[in-house]
Each structure stands twice: as structure tokens, then as C-alpha cells.
Amino acid sequence: MAPPVELEMRQASVTVDTVDGNNFDEITTDEALKLMHVNLETGLTTDQFERRIRSFGPNAFPEKTVNPLLQFLSFMWNPLSWVMEMAALVALVLSNGTTSGIGGPPDYPDFIGIVLLLFVNATIGFLEERQAGNAVAALKAALAPLATVKRDGEWKEIDASGLVPGDIISVKLGDVIPADGKVLGDEGLKVDQAALTGESLPVSKSAGQNVYSGSTVKMGESEMLVLATGTHTFFGKAAHLVESTEDSGHFQEILGKIGTFCIGMIALFLIITVIVQYTHLGLPYRTGINNILTLLIGGVPIAMPTVLSVTLAIGATELSKKQAIVTRITAIEELAGMSMLCSDKTGTLTLNKLTINRDAYRIYDSEYDVDTCMCYAARASRLTKPDAIDACIVKALGERGETIAREGIEELHFMPFDPIGKRTQITYRDNMTGKVMRITKGAPQVIADMCTGIDVDKVDEDVTELAERGYRALGLAICEVNMSKGFTGKVTADQPKGSDWKLLANMAIFDPPRSDTAETIQKALEMGVPVKMLTGDALAIAKETGQQLGMGTNMYNTRMVFTRDGEMKNNVHGIPCAKLIEDADGFAGVFPEHKYAIVQKLQEMEYVVGMTGDGVNDAPALKAANIGVAVADATDAARGAADLVLIEEGLGVIIDAIIESRKIFQRMVNYSMYACATTVGIVARFSIAVWAFEFNMPPFLILIMAYLNDGTIMAISTDNVSPSPYPDKWKLSYIFLQGTVFGLWMTASTLALISTINRTSFFYDYFGLRNSQRMFFAYDYAASGDIDSCLRVLDEFPQMQDPEFTCEAAAGIPNTIGGVPIGINDWVFHSIIYLQTSILGQALIFVTRSRWFFFQQRPSLLLVGAFIVAQVVATLIAVYANWGFTQVGGMGWGWALAVWVWDIIWFLPLDLLKIVVRSFFEGNQQGRLRNLFFRNQAHGIIQMDIYRRDSLRRTSAPTSTLAAHRAQARAKLSRQFSQNEKTMNGLVVQTSVALQSTTPGGAR
């Protein structure tokens, strides 16, 4: 039998089955308290909390964590790394002979160098990603919500993640309820459940009723009993389902395609080289293996996954500084290509703060002015725990609003707002006159029905006009109460009786746009990103808000394109719904399922869609969008489904994030083009060098080049770049074409140098560089036994004669003298080709990073400094190194200067090549756009609906900006219409005043 203490602990325990297996809606508060084993007066004890936190875990959604070791190894687990790892195996297992094919140990230097290179790249990528992850985690921690909880008889403020089932917590106006539970207080609450259910009005919750995590308290203050936390809550289960869906990632797909291109080029030249060198040239086994290693090591852009990952990681850190947290790092790449943004209205485009527009008042009694009506409306407002409307009315009176609302009166009775009566009312005694008055405010139809002696048509017309302008009307009325001096009864809402109600005014309430939203939307349009407003408000409010924000007013109610069952229609009046959605500036009456459908339809039309949201019901749409954006104060479920979490309110943060992401994207494109060009350049130049000249480049020199390149190329992750003026898109065909052209140009530069040195006297004639290094082609004839050809070449070029060596001496010797190769594979010649390849290859980054000429866009000091350091090191190696293990001989400063001059000459035309290739590529794009224009025109799609002819001349503008140009045109027309309307109204007023002044009653 268990000890009494242990038995008592078991009886007082609460399990997951207790929480998940009960329907708490059907049990009373007392039953719930008993089930949770909690004392209402003291709350949970520390021992109970510790046991339950072990059972239920924190009150939060579990975040996916990556094992640090697996994260590190992932940088060595991709197709490009596999090729490099294969090269390491070739060096260790297959490289077991000498250059003449007789015995010899494995190629340990190359093997060790390759393995270290893999680890260096993995380490850099791992550290940068971890650093970025830590920065984002710190920001998330700063956003953690707090909760007031009763433990051990004391109230404490803790992180909401520390709540467990059975806790007693306190919630008040403005709090986001942190867990599911039951209301305990007598007064009850009014909560906004829109984030959970889509209900637009607050819902009353009395004692004993359940409230759910993610709801917002709109009125009242109460204690509540926590019944479920974390993934066991109402929306925790829904959020868990959303999180269970994953996609392979567009960025990984792009990375795979670039890798496939590079591997394909390596495989092509490798196969040809193996066949030629062993069948046609008959090279020794080890020499052929070295050539294979050269192609594998030099052709693989091993740093590409690391460079791109580091670029994204640094970008995520930069975005966090701009108050945007990236929850999926590859979303940065998709954010750069976002071509459509669907945005909430409330809280994102607007302030989510109700405001009174004094200029839009409709007053029906000339005895009262706006100030008097404002004061009366404040009197009819609740001052303690006010709702949103009461709060905005009192606030409109200024800092002394609460004082003014009750100044000079004695409150006798107050009737708060209720959803059935739809009005508030105060009965008070005026201290100055002694009169007892009643004031009521509420729904304009309700207030108007209570009043007498009014022009009903005029009132209805005013309410309709206000609605058309985007305002919510609020009626205001007054009556005098017939209270005798001897009245001793209880004052109620209708006792004692009052006189007839007199309608004073209809007030105009609206949610004003943010001060920066109009400018932000204009920036978005200029950047090629149309903004669609998706709101649950009425269509008139949506149009008025859109007009104030400088958007177009081409908006529809969702009933236009959706059936009552929520299914999207095929067409409306013969127009495809897809076309209506594409050209709409917004939709009103939107529910979460509509958002999801709109996002999917835009994606089907090949838009990269961004979606903002804040509630649990928004989570599916956020997850479905290419870039889900959780706005400030969003629920945990929305944040969990989003790719980008905003810390600051408003749309401006998104624009900052777009600009930053486009810079990051540009750096990735610059490097990708460079990587493709380097691959083509290395494999083509050294493959053809083998076929055409029997030149064998030592692989260790290429390995050194890879190390130096890595150090320089990492600097591109922080390079100075200009963001694209329109949504970015991976133009892989252009990247591959441009990279191939660059690679072949660099190949030509190396092959021309090999040929010039070995078959001409150019460098001797102009630079005085003699053949004392025994590197010339004539000796290859002699070494092969063809003395006559050697003598013929030297007769033609006598300055090539080596005073210390003759053709006869070279005859019959197996291509070496004292172990030092002669002819084209002289060790010094290896140094010359190494330096030439290193300088021009790395300098290419300054060409790929700029759109026009390299000197027109200043690179970062870090990139320039890294290039200088790398090439100084490369030059020193080429000038002084005498490494027998890798067949390198110091070439001296004369040849170093000659190589630098050679590379500068070949570098200068690279910009012209780039511009020619881009013009060719974009010229084809321009043709496709013109075809699109005329095809649309042929189908009767004209005016704003198509791309303007003058814009077509901008060859850099992609098809994705069509929608942005149409949106700009609609916004311009909307602004013109609004201005014309204001001008017309002004003329009407002036005419009315003039007419009044000419009438007898108006004459003075």
C-alpha cells in the first residue's frame, strides 16, 4: 500500500487525460476546481506547479530545435559537398602513383587540404546561422507575454509560458487571455474572439463560462481558472495542425538547380578529359588523376551553400534590427520576390483606434453646437472600464475628458451598452439649474426611432452618406425628466418618466489611417508590389479608407466572387473571378476562408503572395502564402504560421523588410553568377589545356586558390548593393548564360597566355623575360625524341634557347631534369598560370556585382580589402614558393608584373560582355511583354488593364510589375476623382452662400 503522502499527491495530480478527456463547458465552476485540485483562496502550491509543469510542459507551442551537430554536418551534406568529398576520396584512395606511373604514396596534401576546406566552410556557415538564430531568439524572448497568477496565496507576475492547468489568474481590459479557462468573477467579461472564431463583436462571458487562449478582454476584470495550456488549448490544437505541414522550400530548389548546372559542367569536361588523356595522349596514371582532382577541386563552388547561408543569416540579423523577426530564414529570398501583398486594414493600414470626426457631425437642433454635443456624448459614456466607443468619445475632449464628462452634474443612473438595446444612457441632475436630464447615444436607427419631430428621410440620408464615406454613425438624443421634488423612488433607465426625446446629432466615428500608410503604399507600388486591402468591415468603409490611403477604390464585397458556402465563383457577368481578384484593390466582408482562397488564386496566377494576419483563423492563409506576415500583437498561432513576425505596428516595417531582402537577394545573385562563371572557367581552361597543350595543373595550387577565394567571397554577404526597383526573380537561364560567357572568356585568357609564352617570343621582346626557367614548348619535342622539331623551333625563335640546356640534352630524357619537369609543365610555368587564374578569377566578382561598369557601384571596403589580401598572398606564393610536393617554382617579380598586366587587359572587356549578354536576354523579355500587350489588346483588355506602351520601353521591368502599374493608375484616378469631388462640393457651398446673400432675408 502506498504511503499516505504519496497517495495524497496522486489524488491531487492532474494528467493530460484529465485536460483532454473532459468537456469543461458541461461542468460547473465548483466541479472544475475540484477536478483541478486547487484552492480558490490560495491557488496552486509550488509543489503542485512543479509536478504539472513536468507533465504539461510550458504554456507555449513547442519550437522545432535543430541538433547543433546535425546543423553543422548539414553544411557538408549537399550535392556540391558530395563532389568535393569524392575528390578527397580520389586523393586518398586513387592517387597512389608517381607522375611516371611507378608506385608512390596517396596524395595526402590534397586530401588534408580538401577535408580542411570542407570543415572551414561548414564552420563559418554554422557559426553565422547560430549567431543569427540567437539574435532572433533574443527578440522573441523580449516579446514573451506576462500573466498575473495566484500561487501559495500570493499574486505574482510571471511569463505566461509558466502557467499550468489549475492556476488562478487575473485578467483585465486589454489583456490577451493566455490559456483556456473558466471565468470566476461575478461581473464577467466581454472578450473579442475574432482571432479564434471570426466573430466581429465582443462576446459576453459570465461566471462559469469558458474563455479561450488568444481572446482579448474588451471590458471588465476578473479572475479565471486555467483549464488547458499550450498545445492542449482550443487554438493550440489548430496551430499544431498548421505547423505539421511543410514544404521543400523554393530556395533549396534554386540552390539545387545551380548545383546541378555546376556539377553538369564538371561531369561533361571530366569525362572528355579522362577519355582524351588516357586514350589519345597516353598520360601516366598519376598525372591523369591529378588532372581529375584539378577539375573536381576547382570546378566545385564548395563555398556556395555556405556563402548563401551566411548571406541569409546576416540578412536575418539586419531584418531583426528593423523590427522584423524571420522565423524561416529562406523566406528572405521569397520576400525579395513578393509581387502581391494582401493586407489587413485594422491595425495594419489603420491605427485600430476609433476617432470622432468633428467636421462630419450632422446636427439637427440649431440650439446645440458640436462642442455641446461632444460633452453630452461624453456624459452618456462609461468612465470606468469603458468600451472602445466610450473611450474614444471621452478622449476626444482632451486630457480633462473624464472631468468634463461629469463636471457640474450629479449622476443618478447609468445604463451601459448592451448588444440588444444597442445604446447607453445616463440620467443626471444639473447642479446649476436643478433639472434632471437623460442623454442617450447608440445605433442611429435605434436613437432615431425613439425621437419625435424629426425628418426621418433626412436622418436616413445622413446615415447613408456617412456610411458611404466610411464612417460609422452614432446617434445622440436628449430629454428632460419630470422628477418631482418629493420623488423617493429608485431612478432607473425609464423611471421617472421623461418628456419626448429630441434628436441632437449623428456623430461620425472612424478608424483613422496611420500617418505613414499612404506614403508606404505609394512606395510599395513604386517597388512593383500592389497592396490589396482585405477587411471584415463594410464595403463603404473599405473604399473610403482606400481613398484616404491613396489606393484605388476598385473594391468588392466578397459576395461578388464567393458563394454563400464560401466557394469561389467561376465568373461574374462574364468576367473571370481570377481577373476580378487580380485587378481589385481590396475586398470587404472578408472572413478567414476568403483570405485563404484569395491567396491560392493569386498563387495560381504566378504571383508571389504576401499575407498579413493576426488571428488563429488567419493561420491557414499565412501558412499558404509565400510570405506569411504576423503583424504586431498577433496571436501565438499566427506567429507560429508566419514567416515574418513584425514587432512594430503598421505597414512601414514590411516595406523596410522588402528593401533589405532585395539587397540580400542581389548579393546571392551576384555570387551565384560568379560561382557558375568560376566553374565553367576552371573546368574549361584546364580541360582544354590538357587536350591542346598537355598542360597539367597541380591540384594543390587550385586548392590554395579555393581557400583564398573563400575568404574573399564571404565578404560579399555584407557587400554594398542597390535593391532592385521591382520584385526579384531567379533568372537562372540568364545566370547560366552570363556565367558561361564569363567562364569561356577567362578560359580564353589562360589559353592565350599558355600559347603566347610557349609559341611566341612576345614576353621576351616586350618585357625581356627570357626562357631561363626551361618552360618552352620546343623542349617538349626534344623530350619526346623529336630533336629536329626542337631545333626548328629554336632556329625560328633563337631567344628561346636555354644557354644551360640544348635539344640534344633533352632527347630521350623522360620529360624531367633532376626531377624538375621541362617544357610546358615546368614548375615555374605552373606558378604563372596559377597567378593568372587567381587574379582574373577573383576580380570577376567586381563585374558580377554591378549592373553596368564595375567602377560605377562602390564595393564594400571589406570586399576590396579581402581581394587585396588574397591576391597579395597569391602573388607572393607565385613569386617565391619552391614546393616540390606540388611542382611549384618561384617565377620572380618580372613574370608577376607581366601576369598582372595581362589580367588587367583581359579584365576590362568583361563589363562590355556582361552588358551585351544582358541586353540580349532582356531584349527577348521585352519582346514577350510586347506580345502580351498586343495579345491583351486583341482580347479587348485596354486602358488601365494593360501595361502602358511607354513602360514597355523599360527593358528591365518584368511581367510581375503589370499589376503594380495598373494599381498605380487606379490610385491616380481615385485621387483625381476625390479632388474633383471636393472641388465640386466647394463650388456648391459657395453658390449656396451667394444665393442666400442675394435673397431678401439674407440682405444686410
Salt bridges, closest charged atoms under 4 A:
GLU6 OE2 - ARG10 NH2 2.72
ASP20 OD2 - HIS232 ND1 3.16
ASP167 OD2 - ARG151 NH2 2.74
ASP175 OD1 - LYS172 NZ 3.71
GLU187 OE1 - LYS385 NZ 3.39
GLU246 OE2 - LYS64 NZ 2.40
GLU253 OE2 - LYS257 NZ 3.50
GLU318 OE2 - LYS321 NZ 3.43
GLU333 OE2 - HIS250 ND1 2.70
GLU334 OE1 - ARG328 NH2 2.91
ASP344 OD1 - LYS595 NZ 2.85
ASP365 OD2 - LYS502 NZ 3.60
ASP371 OD1 - ARG358 NH2 2.11
ASP390 OD1 - LYS441 NZ 2.50
GLU407 OE2 - ARG400 NH2 3.14
GLU410 OE1 - ARG429 NH1 3.28
GLU411 OE1 - ARG406 NE 3.03
ASP462 OD1 - LYS458 NZ 3.31
GLU465 OE2 - ARG362 NH2 3.18
GLU519 OE2 - LYS523 NZ 3.75
ASP537 OD2 - LYS345 NZ 2.89
GLU582 OE1 - LYS579 NZ 3.65
GLU582 OE2 - ARG966 NH2 3.07
ASP583 OD2 - LYS579 NZ 3.51
ASP583 OD1 - ARG966 NE 2.88
ASP585 OD1 - ARG970 NH2 3.02
GLU604 OE1 - LYS601 NZ 3.21
ASP618 OD1 - LYS595 NZ 3.02
ASP643 OD1 - ARG328 NE 2.93
GLU649 OE1 - ARG514 NH2 2.91
ASP719 OD2 - ARG849 NE 2.55
ASP911 OD1 - LYS914 NZ 2.99
GLU922 OE1 - ARG851 NH2 3.36
ASP945 OD2 - LYS579 NZ 3.44
ASP950 OD2 - ARG948 NH2 2.50
